[in-house]
Amino acid sequence: MPIDVAETVEMVEAVEENFIGNPKKFRELIEDAGKPLYKGCPNFTKLSAIIQLLNLKSKYGVSDMCFT
């Protein structure tokens, strides 16, 4: 299991109120917090990798066009 799962799940649970109208989407977010990015990847989950990419995008001011 990836090492940052507990922190990622805690962060996701903190935003649960934003998903009151769409509990299925929230459940998917929780599941992504525990899924490894790929088989054999112990350090990143699907959600944590997305968060890291978004952090880099915002830190360096990367445009949406460049990012996609």
C-alpha positions as CSV (number, residue, x, y, z in Angstrom):
1,M,0.0,0.0,0.0
2,P,1.4,3.5,-0.9
3,I,2.9,5.3,2.0
4,D,0.8,8.5,1.7
5,V,-2.7,6.8,1.7
6,A,-3.6,7.8,5.2
7,E,-2.8,11.5,4.6
8,T,-4.6,11.5,1.2
9,V,-7.7,9.8,2.6
10,E,-7.8,12.3,5.5
11,M,-7.6,15.2,3.0
12,V,-10.4,13.8,0.9
13,E,-12.6,13.2,3.8
14,A,-12.1,16.9,4.8
15,V,-13.8,18.0,1.5
16,E,-16.7,15.5,1.8
17,E,-19.2,18.3,2.3
18,N,-18.5,19.5,-1.2
19,F,-19.9,16.2,-2.6
20,I,-23.2,16.0,-0.7
21,G,-25.1,16.2,-4.0
22,N,-23.0,13.6,-5.7
23,P,-22.0,10.8,-3.2
24,K,-21.0,8.4,-6.1
25,K,-18.3,10.9,-7.2
26,F,-17.1,11.2,-3.6
27,R,-16.8,7.4,-3.2
28,E,-14.7,7.3,-6.4
29,L,-12.4,10.0,-4.9
30,I,-12.0,7.9,-1.8
31,E,-11.2,4.8,-3.8
32,D,-8.7,6.7,-5.9
33,A,-6.9,7.8,-2.7
34,G,-6.1,4.2,-2.0
35,K,-5.3,2.9,-5.5
36,P,-1.7,2.7,-6.5
37,L,-0.8,4.8,-9.5
38,Y,0.3,1.6,-11.2
39,K,1.0,-2.0,-10.2
40,G,4.1,-2.1,-8.0
41,C,4.2,1.6,-7.3
42,P,4.5,1.9,-3.5
43,N,4.9,5.7,-3.2
44,F,2.0,7.2,-5.1
45,T,-1.7,6.7,-5.4
46,K,-3.8,7.8,-8.4
47,L,-5.1,10.8,-6.4
48,S,-1.7,11.8,-4.9
49,A,-0.1,11.8,-8.4
50,I,-2.8,14.2,-9.7
51,I,-2.4,16.4,-6.7
52,Q,1.4,16.5,-7.2
53,L,0.9,17.5,-10.9
54,L,-1.6,20.2,-10.0
55,N,0.9,21.5,-7.4
56,L,3.6,21.7,-10.0
57,K,1.2,23.4,-12.4
58,S,0.3,26.1,-9.9
59,K,3.8,26.6,-8.5
60,Y,5.3,27.3,-12.0
61,G,2.2,29.0,-13.6
62,V,1.9,26.4,-16.3
63,S,-1.0,27.2,-18.6
64,D,-3.9,24.8,-19.1
65,M,-3.0,24.4,-22.8
66,C,0.5,23.4,-21.9
67,F,-0.6,21.2,-19.0
68,T,-2.9,19.1,-21.1
